[in-house]
Amino acid sequence: MTLTRADCEALDRRDPLATLRSQFVIPPGLIYLDGNSLGVMPAAAPARVAQVVQQEWGQGLIRSWNAAGWMNLSQRVGDKIARLVGAAPGELVVADSTSVNLFKVLSAALHLARAESSGTHRGAQRHVIVSERSNFPTDLYIAQSLAQQHGGTLELLEGEDIPARLAGARGQDVALLTLTHVNYRTGRMHDMAALTAQAHAAGALTVWDLAHSAGAVPVDLNGTGADFAVGCGYKYLNGGPGAPAFVWAHPQHVSSAWQPLAGWIGHAAPFEFTPDYQPAPGITRYLCGTPPVLSLAALECGVDTVLAAEPLGGMVALRHKSLALTRLFAELVQTRCAGHGLRLVSPTEDALRGSQVCLARDDGAYAIVQALIERGVIGDFRAPNVLRFGFTPLYIGYAEVWEAVEQLRQVLDGGVWRDARFQQRQQVT
Ligand SMILES: Cc1ncc(COP(=O)(O)O)c(C=O)c1O
């Protein structure tokens, strides 16, 4: 049975997480379905950033590295993110961008996978990095670049073909499996535990990109036995444009390999200023240069908005609502926008779907998204033909989902998207 707008309003009234929305500044009338690309600004962020600028920087100046705890911000915010992804305190730090962290962990993992197998008859053969063809481009570019530097091979497969590639004799040349847990263009979620187990059975290590998972779906890094992970601060963690990213290494591996960007902040004693590099113990060695204090302050506000759900059931409760929102959106599109050539790209099965719904259309996908944005429904377009909608359960309600689909229906029914002003491709889509 298709829900009505009134049904959705009733769901909002009963939503135990509805109060969390007040943590954000959401422009009136806007339905923001792009938190998977850039999260909404936390209401606490402007004052916190102003405080860091005016007091900690303006008044405290250099003293604030010690007095305001700037030097430990990467670890402090890292410990908070750790709570959201099944890591223990001290295992995860905030640093650099997701791309740069991928370079660090893929290098370290490649080194370890080869070192572990060297001396065995398989050692020389373990040179393949396996990934998914539709993985996010930066993940593939970094892996490709490493494969080129280290004489390895990047092999791209369809997601469903990965288990067979890892199994039995075929898996013997695989050094690493690197995947984005929730695919950016389809919203399909991999089974992290199963794939990690299959990779380990093959003698390979795993590197997970949690860009579309952290703060969106429950993740249990230690529970699944994953080897390395990175993730993004500006999507579901609401850390602001270009927010720094995070990096995690399993305690078993963290001290076994150098990460290649051996900078002074990852040194065991940066203020000894010694000429030789001695990596800091633990995950701190994954830091490279001076922490971006203003960005870290904003990111901490964003992470706190997700942690605010802990007394209400935390990631499990957020996941429950996220699935209800994405399921509702997909069902409403299928019933209310039928006959307009939209195909559901994201899985209908809950266990396989992240916190986004992607639709494909042979033509006009970009223009339809632009027409929706003009009407105050913000999603995005991913080439060549995907309309992508992210659902952040912290601040999206059921009636908003209903209204978003109603606007989509109107844009399609009236053909307004065909107007020339919606065809002009902008730099960021
Ligand atoms: C899966 C995934 N990885 C990485 C990135 C981006 O990484 P960076 O912050 O280094 O630009 C994105 C950006 O959308 C992404 O979707």
The ligand as an ORCA input file, in Angstrom:
! r2SCAN-3c Opt
* xyz 0 1
  C      33.948      6.383     -2.060
  C      34.686      7.673     -2.059
  N      35.980      7.699     -1.760
  C      36.674      8.855     -1.744
  C      36.046     10.041     -2.068
  C      36.755     11.360     -2.126
  O      37.915     11.440     -1.485
  P      38.626     12.848     -1.239
  O      38.024     13.429     -0.012
  O      40.036     12.485     -1.150
  O      38.310     13.738     -2.401
  C      34.707     10.055     -2.376
  C      34.055     11.345     -2.712
  O      32.942     11.474     -3.006
  C      34.009      8.853     -2.385
  O      32.710      8.818     -2.710
*
